[in-house]
Amino acid sequence: MYVGTLSFDLLLGDVRSLKEKRSVVRPIVAELHRKYAVSVAEVGEQDLHRRATIGLAVVSGDTGHLTDVLDRCERLVAARPEVELLSVRRRIHGDHDD
C-alpha cells in the first residue's frame, strides 16, 4: 500500500474577504475530489485573505498509478488562472516506511 500526499501553497488573486477566498478555494477542492477521487481540503492559512494551503491524499497499491494521479492533480491546480501556485510539497509513503 502506498499513500501519496500533496500540499499546495497558493496565492489568490484579487481577494478582499474570506467569503471571496472561499469562492475561489471551494471549486478547486471540489474539482480535485470529483475528478480524481482524492481526499482534499483547505488545511492552512484559513485566516488570510490572499493565501491558501490545500492538502490532498491518495491511496493506491501501485506507485505508478499514485504518481500519475498526483501529477494530474498538480497540473490541474497549476492551470487555474485565479491562483498562483507558489510551491508544492509531494510525499509518497509505503509499507517500508517507519
N, C-alpha and C positions, 0 to 999 in steps of 0.2 A: 504494500500500500504506500502511496506517495501523496503528500499534501503540498500543494503549491500556493504561495501567497504573493499578493502584490499590494503595495501601498503607494498610492498616487498623491503627490503634493501638488495642489492646484492653485493657481492664481486666477481669480474670477475677473471678468471684465468690469463694466460699469455697474457695480452693485452697491447700493446705498443702504440696504437694510437686510436684516436676517430673513425677512419674508422674500425679498428678491433673491437672496442666496439660495433659499430652499427651492425656488422656481428654476434655478439653474442646476443644482445638485441632484434633486429628486429624479428628473428624467434620465440622467446619466446612470444613476444607481438602478433604476427600473429597467433600462435597456440592457445593461450588463446582465442582470438577473434573468430577464426574459430570453435574450438571445443565446446565452451561454450556460444557463442553469448553474451559476456560481452563487455562493453566499457573499453578499456585498452590503456594505453600509458606510455611512459617513462616520468616521472614527476619531476625528480630531479637528481642532480649530473651530469648534461649533460656535464660539463667541465672537469670532472675527468675521466681518462682512465680506472681505475680498479673498479670503484664504479658505481652503477646504482640504481635508485629508480623507480619501476614500480607501478603504481596505477591502480586499476580496480574498476568498479561499476556494480551492478546487481540490477534490479528492479523486484519485484515479489509481488504477492498478498498473498503468503503463506511463513511463516518463515521457515518451514521445507524444502521446495524447495530451498529457498535462502541459508540456511545453507549448504545444500548438494552441491550446485554449488560453494560456497566459499571454502568448504573443497576440492573439486576436483581440483579447481584452485591452491590452496596451495600445494597439493600433486604433481601436475604437475611441478610447479616451483622448489619444493624441490628435485625432482628426476632428474633435469637437471645436468649432470656431469660437465658442463663447468662453472657453477656458484656455489658459496657458499651462502646459504640463511642465512643472519646474523640476520634478525628479520622480523616479520610480524605483522602488526597492523590491526586489524579487528574491524569494527564498523557496527552496524545494527541500522538503523533509521526507526521509524514507525510513523504513524499518531499521536500518543500520544505524540511525542517529541515536545518540544517548540523551 
